[in-house]
Amino acid sequence: MDSGKGSLGKESKETLVADKKEGIGACGWILVSLSFLFVLITFPFSIWMCLKIVKEYERAVVFRLGRIVSKRARGPGLIMVLPCTDVFTRVDLRTVTCNIPLQEILTKDSVTTQVDGVVYYKIHSAVCSVANVTDVHLATNLLAQTTLRNVLGTQSLSQILSGREEIAHSIQSILDSATGKWGIQVARVEIKDVRIPMEMQRAMAAEAEATRDARAQIIAAEGERNAAEALKQASMVLGEAPSALQLRYLQTLTTLATEKNSTIVFPLPMNMLY
């Protein structure tokens, strides 16, 4: 247990650059002082080299002799950068749209599909995005592609087609936890399109058509059964009252005469029908 805690503490110290407290040393302060003295001597010409404008949606990570100044990003507004000792990197904090290219995936039920998607993320820690990863956007894009393949590879084709929202939430949580130490916050993940082979599309269409036909036959059979039961009950009622059968016979004749006016119907006595 102690070794596990020690390894976690070591990893957190390595990944969180903002927690480091090392200074630039005595020689570093001498160089910074000389740089500042150079700015004073060449003032006001050097001021145009030192003043930088950081936009509202940007942050500037300033490195002084290779170390991040104040362990935090600067901006927005006007910042000062000393010549020769300071370099800075601009970080855009706006939401980035990352298109996941079409990925060929073998599903759990051994069906080859092609899936693409889109990831929306933004940088919430400019220092971590600069100091903890070489190219934060490329790393996030590659991780999104790998995560998409890994997650969809554990799902069947029917689960992918019917559970896109749940799969997208699962991918988002995995990406968010993995890119947190890079200063990335994943806002949304969407699966855009799922492409399956043409043969599979025909098979699925035939299966759906057969299912609809079977359902239609079941409904028709249920209707015939209900009609037979109703006729059975009607015959029982008519059997109990013979006069009701005669009235029904006359009603049928009235209906035929109404619909077919040119047809002449000669009623026969009921006893002749037996």
Backbone as a ProteinNet text record, in pm:
[ID]
protein_1_A
[PRIMARY]
MDSGKGSLGKESKETLVADKKEGIGACGWILVSLSFLFVLITFPFSIWMCLKIVKEYERAVVFRLGRIVSKRARGPGLIMVLPCTDVFTRVDLRTVTCNIPLQEILTKDSVTTQVDGVVYYKIHSAVCSVANVTDVHLATNLLAQTTLRNVLGTQSLSQILSGREEIAHSIQSILDSATGKWGIQVARVEIKDVRIPMEMQRAMAAEAEATRDARAQIIAAEGERNAAEALKQASMVLGEAPSALQLRYLQTLTTLATEKNSTIVFPLPMNMLY
[TERTIARY]
82.5	0	86	196.3	282.9	350.9	395.8	461	364.1	235.1	135.9	114.3	103.3	86.4	207.3	327	446.6	452.4	411.1	413.1	310.6	191.3	91.3	139.1	205.9	257.9	366.5	452.1	558	500.6	396.6	336.1	269.3	201	134.5	235.8	352.2	455.6	513.8	521.8	579	481.8	353.1	255.9	206.2	199.7	151.5	269.5	299	414.7	395	270	243.2	278.7	296.9	328.8	478.3	560.7	705.3	748.9	842.6	880.7	1026.5	1095.8	1237.4	1254	1363	1392.3	1492.6	1534.6	1627.5	1772.2	1794.8	1930.3	1995.1	2112.5	2182.9	2227.6	2281	2324.1	2204.7	2091	1971.9	1928.1	1934.1	1895.5	1992.4	2118.3	2214.4	2181	2148.2	2113	1984.2	1888.6	1763.4	1789.6	1876.6	1909.8	1978.3	2069.8	2135	2035.6	1939.3	1837.5	1751.1	1715	1634.2	1713.5	1844.9	1929.2	1941.6	1944.9	1949.7	1821.8	1708.7	1582.4	1584	1638.1	1641.6	1735.4	1846.7	1943.3	1887.3	1823.4	1772.5	1629.3	1578.4	1443.3	1443.3	1339.6	1210.7	1204.9	1317.6	1314.4	1288.1	1341.5	1325.9	1186.9	1110.1	978.5	887	908.5	826.9	859.2	977.3	1013.7	963.2	942.3	906.7	756.2	680.7	536.6	466.8	383.7	307.2	159.4	74	-70.4	-127.2	-199.6	-265.3	-415.9	-480.7	-622.8	-706.1	-835.2	-924.4	-935.5	-934.3	-950.4	-816.2	-707.2	-574.6	-511.5	-409.8	-324.1	-180.5	-88.8	52.8	128.9	201.1	287	429.8	485.3	616.7	722.2	826.8	940.5	1057.3	1110	1226.9	1342.6	1440.7	1554.9	1508.8	1407	1357.7	1254.8	1222.9	1125.2	1003.9	888	764.4	759.2	732.9	728.7	601.3	615.9	505.2	419.1	458.7	386.7	241.3	213.4	77.8	85.4	-25.4	-31.9	-66.6	-27.3	-53.9	-156.8	-222.6	-320.7	-461	-557.2	-541.3	-497.7	-457.9	-413.1	-269.6	-202.3	-64.4	31.2	128.8	229.3	366.9	463.7	601	691.3	771.8	864.1	1003.9	1095.8	1232.8	1307.4	1386	1462.1	1572.2	1604.6	1715.4	1688.2	1607.8	1584.6	1444.2	1350	1210.6	1163.8	1090.7	1015.3	874.5	777.3	640.1	566.7	464.1	380.4	235.3	166.8	24.5	-58.8	-160.2	-251.1	-392.6	-463.1	-600.5	-695.2	-781.3	-872.6	-1011.2	-1031.6	-1162.7	-1185.7	-1312.4	-1348.2	-1295.8	-1233.4	-1173.1	-1258.9	-1283	-1355.8	-1256.4	-1259.9	-1167.4	-1246.1	-1226.2	-1293.6	-1217.6	-1288.6	-1228.9	-1249.8	-1144.5	-1162.8	-1228.5	-1271.6	-1343.2	-1253.7	-1303.5	-1229.5	-1297.2	-1218.3	-1271.1	-1261.2	-1375.9	-1385.3	-1449.2	-1396.9	-1457	-1536.8	-1666.7	-1752.6	-1743	-1815.8	-1812.9	-1870.1	-1968.8	-2029.6	-1966.4	-1840.1	-1758.8	-1818.7	-1864.8	-1914.8	-1821.1	-1774.8	-1685	-1767.3	-1741.7	-1812.2	-1711.6	-1757.2	-1677.3	-1751.1	-1683.6	-1745.7	-1656.9	-1719.7	-1647.7	-1722.8	-1657.1	-1717.7	-1651.9	-1691	-1637.1	-1626.6	-1520.3	-1494.2	-1479.9	-1550.2	-1540.3	-1467.8	-1358.1	-1281.7	-1221.1	-1175.4	-1108.2	-999.3	-907.6	-795.4	-834.6	-829.6	-861.3	-736.2	-623.1	-497.3	-390.1	-354.9	-257.3	-119.1	-84.8	47.5	63.5	-36.8	-28.5	-28.9	-103.2	-109.9	22	103.3	232.7	344.2	342.5	455.2	443.1	321.8	304.9	292.3	276.6	260.7	320.7	378.8	444.5	344.6	244	139	5.8	-59.8	-180.5	-294	-304.8	-414.4	-393.2	-271	-242.2	-261.2	-215.6	-229.7	-376.5	-457.1	-600.1	-668	-631.4	-691	-657.8	-532.3	-492.8	-556.5	-565.1	-627.9	-777.2	-841.9	-984.6	-1006.3	-919.2	-932.3	-915.2	-813	-788.4	-902.9	-952.3	-1062.3	-1188.4	-1215.1	-1332.8	-1324	-1209	-1192.6	-1205	-1145.2	-1148.5	-1289.7	-1362.6	-1497	-1593	-1590.3	-1682.4	-1647.5	-1521.9	-1483.7	-1545.1	-1591.9	-1655.6	-1807.9	-1862	-2006.8	-2046.5	-2169	-2223.5	-2280.4	-2312.2	-2362.8	-2496	-2583	-2712.9	-2696	-2600.5	-2574.8	-2519.3	-2435.5	-2380.4	-2489.7	-2580.2	-2684.8	-2790.6	-2817.3	-2924	-2875.3	-2747.3	-2698.1	-2586.4	-2604.9	-2499	-2473.3	-2579.6	-2563.6	-2486.5	-2518.9	-2446.5	-2300.1	-2273.7	-2135	-2059.3	-2124	-2059.1	-2024.7	-2114.6	-2085.5	-1969.6	-1964.1	-1853.8	-1720.1	-1717.5	-1594.2	-1555.3	-1653.5	-1624.6	-1561.6	-1615	-1558.6	-1416.7	-1390.6	-1254.4	-1156.8	-1197.2	-1109.6	-1086.8	-1191.2	-1178.5	-1081.9	-1089.7	-998.1	-854.4	-838.7	-703.4	-633.9	-710.3	-650.7	-652.7	-696.2	-699.4	-562.2	-460	-324.7	-261.6	-325	-279.3	-347	-434.5	-506.3	-624.6	-677.4	-787.5	-916.4	-1024.6	-1158	-1245.5	-1288.8	-1371.7	-1515.9	-1572.1	-1707.4	-1812.9	-1785.8	-1889.2	-1824.1	-1882.9	-1840.3	-1964.9	-1957.3	-2069.8	-2020.7	-2100.1	-2074.8	-2155.7	-2088.9	-2158.6	-2223.1	-2149.1	-2201.7	-2147.9	-2235	-2198.4	-2227.5	-2122.7	-2136.6	-2112.6	-2204.5	-2192.4	-2188.4	-2135.4	-2126.1	-2263.7	-2265.8	-2390.9	-2460.9	-2383	-2444.7	-2515.9	-2454.8	-2519	-2644.1	-2640.9	-2760.2	-2875	-2844.3	-2950.1	-3003.4	-2913.3	-2958	-3044.9	-3005.7	-3085.7	-3220.9	-3222.8	-3349.9	-3441.7	-3384	-3465.8	-3518.3	-3434	-3477.8	-3590.5	-3576.3	-3681	-3811.5	-3800.7	-3921	-3988.5	-3909.2	-3967.6	-4034.5	-3973.6	-4034.3	-4167.1	-4171.5	-4296.7	-4405.1	-4366.7	-4464.2	-4518.9	-4428	-4473.2	-4566.8	-4535.6	-4621.9	-4758.2	-4759.1	-4886.5	-4971.8	-4907.8	-4982.9	-5038.8	-4961.8	-5010.7	-5130.4	-5122.4	-5234.1	-5358.4	-5339.1	-5453.2	-5515.9	-5431.1	-5483.4	-5558.9	-5506.8	-5577.7	-5713.2	-5719.1	-5847.2	-5947.1	-5901.9	-5991.6	-6041.5	-5954.1	-5997.6	-6103.3	-6080.6	-6179.4	-6312	-6303.1	-6426.4	-6500.3	-6426.7	-6489.2	-6557	-6491.1	-6552.9	-6679.9	-6675.1	-6795.7	-6909.4	-6877.6	-6980.5	-7036.9	-6950.4	-6996.5	-7096	-7062.7	-7155.9	-7286.2	-7275.7	-7397.7	-7484.9	-7423.3	-7502	-7571.6	-7506	-7569.7	-7691.4	-7678.7	-7791.9	-7906	-7873.7	-7977.7	-8041.8	-7966.7	-8022	-8123.6	-8106	-8200.5	-8331.6	-8330.8	-8452.5	-8465.6	-8551.5	-8566.3	-8618.7	-8702.4	-8753.5	-8642	-8535.4	-8421.7	-8352.4	-8350.6	-8289.5	-8370.3	-8505.1	-8590.9	-8570.3	-8558.2	-8532.8	-8397.5	-8299.4	-8166.9	-8172.8	-8251.1	-8267.5	-8331.9	-8433.8	-8499.9	-8408.2	-8327	-8232.4	-8129.2	-8084.6	-7989.7	-8051.9	-8177.4	-8246.1	-8259.8	-8287.9	-8298.1	-8165.3	-8056.7	-7922.8	-7892.3	-7925.2	-7900.8	-7985.1	-8105.4	-8192	-8144.8	-8083.4	-8033.7	-7910.4	-7820.5	-7695.8	-7716.5	-7800.8	-7824.7	-7972.3	-8001.7	-8140.9	-8197.7	-8110.2	-8157.6	-8177	-8141.5	-8153.6	-8287.5	-8357.5	-8486.3	-8464.3	-8500.1	-8481.7	-8618.8	-8630.3	-8754.1	-8728.8	-8785.7	-8765.1	-8836.9	-8776	-8833.2	-8861.9	-8956.7	-8982.9	-8861.7	-8846.1	-8730.4	-8731.1	-8850.9	-8854.9	-8811.6	-8812	-8766.1	-8613.4	-8545.8	-8401.4	-8338.5	-8416.6	-8363.5	-8384.8
-119.9	0	124.9	123	240.6	265	156.4	174.7	230.2	188.1	241.9	388.8	429.5	572.1	652	593.7	665.3	683.6	579	590.5	691.5	695.9	794.2	935.2	953.5	1086.1	1129	1034	1066	1102.7	1028.5	1056.4	1193.2	1227.1	1357.5	1470.1	1449.9	1554.4	1568	1458.7	1465	1526.1	1501.9	1546.6	1687.8	1730	1862.9	1957.7	2024.1	2112.3	2232	2273.5	2393.6	2376.5	2252.8	2231.4	2240	2247.9	2250.5	2389	2392.9	2518.5	2555	2488.6	2519.2	2659.2	2727.6	2860.2	2854.3	2972.4	2978.9	2987.4	2999.5	3001.2	3139.2	3148.9	3276.8	3324.5	3234.9	3273.7	3319.9	3253.5	3294.6	3434.9	3466.6	3602.2	3706.7	3669.1	3763.1	3791.3	3686.1	3704.5	3784.8	3760	3836.7	3983.2	4007.1	4146.4	4216.5	4145.6	4205	4233	4141.5	4163.3	4284.3	4297.4	4411.7	4541.5	4535.1	4652.6	4693.1	4595	4623.5	4693.8	4652	4717.7	4862.6	4888.9	5026.3	5113.5	5055.6	5135.5	5171.4	5076.2	5099.3	5152.6	5191.3	5248	5382	5416.9	5348.2	5253.7	5232.1	5145.7	4999	4955.8	4815.3	4782.5	4885.6	4858.3	4791.3	4821.2	4759.3	4611.8	4570.9	4429.5	4353.9	4425.5	4360.1	4348.1	4442.6	4441.4	4354.1	4263.6	4172.9	4181.1	4167.3	4173.8	4031.6	3994.3	3864.7	3887.1	3821	3840.9	3779.5	3814.7	3771.6	3619.7	3552	3407	3333.7	3404.7	3344.3	3358.4	3273.9	3285.9	3266.6	3331	3323.8	3251.7	3147.6	3074.5	3124.2	3195.5	3259.7	3170.3	3140.9	3064.6	3160.7	3163	3244.5	3151.7	3152.3	3061.6	2916.1	2884	2747.2	2709.2	2797.1	2765.7	2857.4	2801.6	2877.7	2984.5	3106.6	3218.6	3209.5	3212.8	3213.2	3088.1	2987.7	2861.3	2879.4	2984.7	3008.1	3085.8	3084.2	3155	3301.3	3384.1	3527.7	3569.1	3679.5	3733.6	3717.2	3773.8	3852.6	3995.2	4066	4203.4	4220.8	4313.1	4349.4	4279.4	4207.4	4140.8	4188.8	4170.9	4212.9	4090.2	4083.1	3972.5	4030.1	3983.8	4032.8	3972.8	4050.2	3996.5	3902.4	3806.3	3712.1	3606.1	3636	3539.3	3480	3549.8	3504.8	3464	3356.4	3316.3	3281.3	3298.6	3270.1	3195.3	3123.4	3045.5	3085.6	3116	3149.3	3021.7	3020	2905.6	2956.3	2896.3	2933.6	2854.3	2925	2861	2834.8	2866.8	2844.4	2695.7	2659.4	2519.9	2477.8	2362	2309.1	2193.1	2191.3	2081.8	1984	1861.9	1757.7	1651.4	1643.6	1543.3	1411.3	1306.9	1173.1	1112.1	1084.9	1029.1	891.8	846.1	719.1	604.8	530.8	420.5	288.5	192.6	59.3	-26.9	-75.5	-141.9	-278.5	-377.3	-510.5	-519.8	-531.5	-530.9	-663.3	-668.3	-786.9	-908.1	-887.2	-998.2	-1016.5	-973.6	-998.7	-935.6	-813.2	-736.8	-617.8	-600.5	-489.7	-364.5	-259.6	-132.6	-18.8	92.5	214.5	325	382.8	480.5	604	721.3	845.8	926.1	1027.9	1107.4	1242.7	1315.7	1448.9	1467.6	1535.3	1562.6	1713.3	1765.8	1907.5	1918	1990.4	2005.3	2144.8	2180.7	2308.5	2292.7	2385.4	2384.1	2466	2403.3	2475	2508.6	2447.3	2478	2496.7	2622	2650.2	2596.5	2599.6	2553.3	2404.2	2325	2179.9	2144.4	2217.8	2187	2214.5	2303.5	2335.7	2248.8	2227.8	2162.9	2011	1956.6	1813.4	1731.7	1794.3	1721.9	1805.5	1736.6	1807.9	1883.7	1813.4	1874.4	1827.2	1913.7	1872.3	1838.6	1909.2	1883.8	1751.9	1725.3	1599.2	1481.5	1497.3	1389.2	1360.5	1464	1444	1377.3	1416.1	1356.1	1207.1	1172.6	1031.4	949.2	1006.7	935.1	914.7	1013.2	999.5	887	876.1	768	631.6	620	491.6	455.1	553.2	526	485	549.5	513.3	368	326.5	187.9	89.6	122.1	30.5	13.9	123.7	116.2	45	79.8	16.8	-128.9	-166.3	-305.9	-398.7	-345	-427.1	-429.2	-364.6	-357.1	-435.8	-488.4	-553.3	-447.8	-489.9	-394.7	-335	-416.8	-364.5	-264.2	-288.6	-194.2	-62.3	-69.2	53.8	135.6	67.5	139.6	196.7	129.4	174.2	252.8	243	309.1	406.9	494.2	590.8	687.4	732.2	831.6	774.2	651	589.4	566	523.1	502.4	634.1	740.8	872.4	919.6	897.9	936.5	855.6	727.7	644.5	692.3	723.9	775.3	908.6	994.3	1124.8	1110.2	1020.9	1002.4	946.9	854.8	799.7	907.4	986.3	1092.9	1199.4	1234	1339.7	1300.2	1173.8	1128.5	1115.5	1078.1	1058.1	1189.6	1291.3	1418.6	1524.4	1487.6	1586.3	1640.2	1552.4	1598	1679.7	1681.5	1767.5	1904.4	1926.2	2052.5	2059.5	1942.5	1936.2	1900.3	1965	1931.2	1897.1	1772	1725.3	1766.3	1845.9	1896.8	1803.6	1742.6	1661.3	1568.4	1450.6	1353.4	1307.7	1307.1	1265.1	1164.6	1059.8	963.6	1008.2	1044.1	1102.4	998	898.3	805.1	665.6	567	425.4	360.5	315.7	255.8	105.9	30.1	-115.9	-162.4	-282.5	-331.5	-343.4	-333.7	-339.3	-473.9	-583.1	-713.6	-719	-657.9	-654.7	-568.2	-459.6	-376	-453	-529.7	-610.2	-715.8	-779.8	-882.6	-822.4	-704.8	-640.1	-595.5	-547.2	-506.6	-626.9	-741.5	-862	-911.3	-904.7	-946.6	-857.2	-726.1	-634.1	-656.8	-683	-708.8	-837.9	-941.2	-1066.7	-1048.2	-968.6	-942.1	-869.1	-771.3	-698.4	-790.7	-878.8	-972.3	-1066.7	-1117.4	-1207.7	-1136.3	-1009.9	-933.3	-907.9	-882	-859.4	-986	-1101.1	-1226.3	-1255.5	-1226.2	-1248.4	-1158.6	-1032.7	-940.4	-986.5	-1033.8	-1082.7	-1205.3	-1295.6	-1415.1	-1377.7	-1280.8	-1235.2	-1176.8	-1101.4	-1045.6	-1153.2	-1256.4	-1365.2	-1441.5	-1462.2	-1531.9	-1451.4	-1321.7	-1237.6	-1236.1	-1230.8	-1233.3	-1365.9	-1478.1	-1608.7	-1619	-1566.4	-1568.8	-1484.6	-1367.1	-1283.6	-1352.8	-1420.7	-1493.6	-1610.1	-1673.4	-1783.5	-1733.4	-1621.7	-1565.2	-1519.8	-1463.6	-1420.9	-1539.7	-1650.1	-1768.9	-1826.9	-1818	-1867.4	-1783.2	-1651.2	-1562.3	-1586.2	-1600.5	-1625.4	-1761.9	-1859.6	-1992	-1993.8	-1907.3	-1901.9	-1835.5	-1746.4	-1675.4	-1689.6	-1780.8	-1797.1	-1672.7	-1594.5	-1471.3	-1371.6	-1374.2	-1284.6	-1317.1	-1448.4	-1488.2	-1434	-1438.1	-1383.1	-1233.8	-1162.3	-1018.1	-988.8	-1069.8	-1050.8	-1075.6	-1175.1	-1204.9	-1087.8	-1028.7	-913.8	-791.7	-774.9	-661.6	-676	-798.9	-822.4	-790.5	-827.2	-795.5	-644.7	-574.4	-427.4	-366.5	-419.9	-368.8	-393.3	-511.8	-540.9	-452.7	-426.8	-342.4	-198.7	-154.2	-15.3	1.4	-95.7	-84.7	-114.4	-207.7	-249.9	-222.5	-103.6	-68.5	-144	-181.4	-252.4	-400.6	-448.5	-590.4	-617.4	-717.1	-755.1	-881.1	-876.2	-986.7	-1042.7	-1172.8	-1240.6	-1315.1	-1271.6	-1342.4	-1475.2	-1570.4	-1704.1	-1730.6	-1813.1	-1848.4	-1918.9	-1900.9	-1955.7	-2107.2	-2165.1	-2311.7	-2377.8	-2301.7	-2357.1	-2359.3	-2283.4	-2279.4	-2397.6	-2467.1	-2579.6	-2709.5
0	0	0	78	83.6	-48.9	-117.2	-246.7	-349.2	-342.3	-434.8	-412.9	-286.7	-258.4	-303.5	-284.4	-327.2	-476.7	-551.8	-697.6	-745.4	-681.2	-720.8	-693.1	-576.4	-545.2	-640.9	-680.5	-776.2	-911.1	-954.2	-1084.3	-1083.8	-972.9	-967.6	-970.8	-908.8	-913.3	-1053.1	-1126.7	-1260.9	-1361.2	-1341.6	-1441.2	-1415.2	-1291.7	-1261.2	-1250.5	-1359.1	-1363.5	-1272.9	-1256.4	-1178.4	-1031.4	-983	-842.8	-812.5	-915.1	-892.7	-846.6	-753.2	-690	-712.6	-805.1	-823.3	-881.5	-842.2	-893.7	-1007.6	-1051	-1163.5	-1116.4	-986.4	-933.8	-939.6	-880.1	-872.7	-1011.1	-1089.7	-1225.1	-1308.3	-1288.2	-1360	-1323.7	-1196.1	-1155.9	-1209.7	-1221.9	-1279.3	-1425.6	-1500.4	-1640.8	-1655.7	-1568.6	-1573.8	-1542.7	-1446	-1411.5	-1528.5	-1596.7	-1711.9	-1824.1	-1843.5	-1946	-1911.5	-1785.9	-1744.1	-1756.8	-1728	-1743.5	-1889.4	-1977.3	-2120.8	-2165.8	-2109.9	-2144.1	-2098.4	-1979.9	-1929.8	-2012.9	-2055.6	-2130.5	-2268.1	-2331.4	-2467.1	-2469.2	-2354.1	-2348.4	-2423.2	-2501.7	-2518.1	-2637.6	-2706.2	-2824.4	-2787.8	-2674.8	-2637	-2585.8	-2550.1	-2494.3	-2596.4	-2726.2	-2831.3	-2848.8	-2806.1	-2810.6	-2688.1	-2580.5	-2453.9	-2432.7	-2484.1	-2461.1	-2565.1	-2517.6	-2602.8	-2564.9	-2664.4	-2642.7	-2650.8	-2546.8	-2539.9	-2548.9	-2643.2	-2664.9	-2552.9	-2553.4	-2446	-2438.3	-2552	-2554.2	-2553.9	-2526.5	-2524.8	-2387.2	-2364.3	-2247.2	-2294.2	-2226.5	-2262.5	-2152	-2189.8	-2097.1	-2120.3	-2022.1	-2035.7	-1971.5	-2047.7	-1997.4	-1977.2	-1857.2	-1826.7	-1794.5	-1883.2	-1872.6	-1863.9	-1938.5	-1945.7	-1842.1	-1748.6	-1644.1	-1657.9	-1625.5	-1637	-1527.7	-1568.1	-1473.5	-1390.2	-1258.6	-1161.8	-1169.4	-1247.5	-1259.6	-1303.6	-1376.7	-1425.6	-1556.1	-1628.8	-1756	-1732.9	-1827.7	-1818.7	-1923.6	-1895.6	-1987.8	-1933.7	-2005.7	-2130.2	-2100.9	-2205.7	-2191	-2234.8	-2167.2	-2200.9	-2105.4	-2158.8	-2076.5	-2119.9	-2030	-2057.3	-2063.7	-2169.6	-2191	-2203.9	-2120.2	-2124.9	-2243.4	-2312.2	-2426.1	-2379.5	-2464	-2444.6	-2338.4	-2237.2	-2129.3	-2131.3	-2191.6	-2189.5	-2328.4	-2334.1	-2452.9	-2406.2	-2493.6	-2451.8	-2562.7	-2521	-2611.9	-2591.1	-2700.4	-2692.5	-2694.1	-2609.8	-2601	-2621.4	-2716.3	-2746.6	-2656.1	-2583.5	-2489.4	-2548.5	-2675.5	-2735.8	-2762.9	-2777.9	-2804.7	-2942.1	-2946.8	-3068.7	-3119.2	-3250.1	-3313.3	-3373.4	-3325.3	-3371.6	-3447.2	-3577.1	-3659	-3652.3	-3612.9	-3612.4	-3750.7	-3823.5	-3959	-3954.2	-4070.4	-4080.7	-4032.2	-3932.5	-3874	-3910.1	-3958.2	-3988.7	-3863.8	-3817.2	-3687.4	-3706	-3634.3	-3628.8	-3499.6	-3510.1	-3392.7	-3316.7	-3206	-3120.4	-3191.2	-3278.2	-3352.7	-3490.3	-3505.6	-3626.1	-3751.4	-3740	-3853.9	-3875.3	-3997.8	-4029.9	-4058.1	-3983.5	-3999.8	-4009.8	-4062.8	-4071.2	-3996.6	-3898.9	-3810.2	-3804	-3809.8	-3786.7	-3681.5	-3629.1	-3522.8	-3510.4	-3407.1	-3382	-3230.9	-3189.3	-3048.5	-3030.3	-2929.4	-2894.6	-2759.7	-2758.2	-2634.2	-2628.4	-2510.1	-2491	-2385.9	-2386.9	-2292.7	-2170.1	-2053.7	-1930	-1848.3	-1881	-1814	-1920.9	-1946.6	-2051.3	-2015.4	-1887.8	-1845.7	-1871.3	-1832.7	-1854.1	-2002.3	-2082.7	-2225.9	-2296.3	-2241.6	-2302.7	-2244.3	-2112.6	-2046.5	-2038.5	-2048.3	-2026.7	-2154.8	-2270.1	-2395	-2507.6	-2606.6	-2715.4	-2802.3	-2853.7	-2936.2	-2880.4	-2805.9	-2734.4	-2831.2	-2941.9	-3035.6	-3110.9	-3153.1	-3220.8	-3126	-3002.5	-2904.8	-2875	-2862.9	-2836.8	-2955	-3076.7	-3195.9	-3206	-3185.8	-3194.2	-3082.4	-2962.9	-2851.8	-2878.4	-2940.1	-2972	-3073.3	-3173.2	-3271.5	-3205.3	-3120.4	-3054	-2960.5	-2885	-2792.5	-2866.5	-2980.3	-3059.7	-3106	-3155.8	-3201.3	-3084.5	-2971.1	-2857.1	-2801.3	-2790.5	-2732.3	-2826.5	-2955.2	-3049.7	-3076.1	-3055.2	-3073.9	-2971.2	-2859.2	-2756.3	-2768.8	-2871.9	-2891.2	-3015.9	-3013.9	-3132.4	-3226.8	-3348.9	-3447.8	-3404.3	-3348.5	-3303.2	-3189.3	-3100.2	-2991.1	-3043.1	-3146.3	-3203.4	-3270.3	-3342.4	-3414	-3321	-3209.5	-3119.8	-2999.9	-2966.9	-2845.2	-2872.1	-2970.4	-3003.5	-2887.6	-2823.4	-2717.2	-2598.5	-2557.9	-2446.3	-2482.2	-2606.3	-2649.1	-2651.7	-2697.6	-2701.2	-2560.4	-2463.7	-2325.3	-2268	-2303.8	-2256.2	-2312.6	-2441.7	-2502.6	-2440	-2413.5	-2353.5	-2215.5	-2132.2	-1998	-2003.9	-2097.2	-2109.6	-2156.2	-2256.1	-2305.3	-2199.3	-2125.6	-2025.2	-1914.3	-1872.2	-1766.8	-1817.5	-1945.3	-1998.9	-2032.2	-2074.5	-2116.3	-2006	-1886.8	-1778.4	-1743	-1744.7	-1710.9	-1823.6	-1941.1	-2050.6	-2047.9	-1951.3	-1944.6	-2039.1	-2079.6	-2175.6	-2102.8	-2141.3	-2093	-2213.5	-2220.6	-2331.7	-2304.3	-2394.8	-2375.9	-2433.2	-2547.9	-2613.3	-2715.4	-2731.2	-2831.6	-2906.2	-3037.5	-3120.4	-3224.9	-3246.5	-3354.2	-3474.7	-3582.6	-3697.4	-3787	-3827.5	-3928	-3900.9	-3923.1	-3912.2	-4047	-4114.6	-4246.5	-4236.3	-4297.3	-4299.1	-4443.7	-4469.5	-4608.6	-4674.3	-4808.1	-4882.6	-4863.2	-4856.1	-4834	-4699.9	-4598.1	-4467.3	-4469.9	-4544.6	-4556.2	-4620	-4728.1	-4791.5	-4695.2	-4620.7	-4526.1	-4416.1	-4367.2	-4263.7	-4318	-4443.5	-4503.5	-4522.9	-4567.8	-4584.2	-4449.8	-4347.8	-4214.2	-4162.8	-4182.3	-4138	-4214.5	-4345.4	-4425	-4380.8	-4354.5	-4306.8	-4170.7	-4085.4	-3954.7	-3968.6	-4060.4	-4082.7	-4141.1	-4234.9	-4292	-4185.2	-4101.4	-3995.1	-3898	-3865.3	-3776.3	-3840.7	-3973.6	-4042.9	-4043.7	-4064.8	-4063.2	-3924.3	-3822.6	-3685.9	-3656.6	-3699.7	-3677.7	-3753.5	-3880.2	-3957.6	-3891.8	-3841.7	-3774.4	-3647.2	-3573.4	-3453.2	-3489.6	-3601.2	-3644.5	-3683.5	-3755.5	-3794	-3671.6	-3576.3	-3455.3	-3380	-3367.3	-3298.9	-3374.3	-3511	-3589.6	-3572.9	-3569.2	-3550.7	-3414.8	-3312.5	-3179.8	-3176.1	-3244.6	-3248.8	-3323	-3436.4	-3510.3	-3428.6	-3351.7	-3267.7	-3164	-3100.1	-3002.2	-3068.6	-3190.9	-3261.2	-3297.9	-3341.7	-3376.3	-3254.4	-3139.7	-3018.1	-2981.1	-2998.9	-2969	-3066	-3197.3	-3297	-3278.4	-3232.5	-3210.1	-3097.8	-2999.1	-2888.9	-2928.6	-3028.6	-3072.5	-3223.6	-3275.4	-3421.5	-3490.7	-3422.2	-3483.2	-3510	-3431.2	-3453.3	-3583.7	-3618.4	-3745.6	-3863.1	-3849.8	-3955	-3971	-3861	-3867.8	-3931.4	-3899.5	-3960.3	-4109.5	-4148.8	-4291.1	-4363.9	-4304.5	-4366	-4370.2	-4269.1	-4268.5	-4379.4	-4404	-4512.5	-4646.9	-4665.3	-4789.4	-4807.9	-4700.6	-4708.1	-4748.9	-4697.1	-4732.4	-4879.7	-4928.2	-5069	-5160.2	-5121.8	-5204.4	-5206.2	-5098.4	-5092.9	-5180.2	-5175.5	-5250.7	-5398.9	-5433.6	-5572.2	-5605.9	-5650.7	-5677.1	-5797.5	-5892.5	-6011.9	-5987.6	-5871.9	-5840.5	-5772	-5821.6	-5763.4	-5680.4	-5554.6	-5462.2	-5425.4	-5440.3	-5401.6	-5271.8	-5165.3	-5037.8	-5037.2	-4974.5	-4960.4	-4813.5	-4786.3	-4647.1	-4586	-4455.1	-4387.5	-4385.7	-4382.6	-4376.3	-4504.9	-4617.1	-4744.3	-4753.2	-4668.4	-4671.3	-4599	-4521.1	-4445.7	-4518
[MASK]
++++++++++++++++++++++++++++++++++++++++++++++++++++++++++++++++++++++++++++++++++++++++++++++++++++++++++++++++++++++++++++++++++++++++++++++++++++++++++++++++++++++++++++++++++++++++++++++++++++++++++++++++++++++++++++++++++++++++++++++++++++++++++++++++++++++++++++++++++

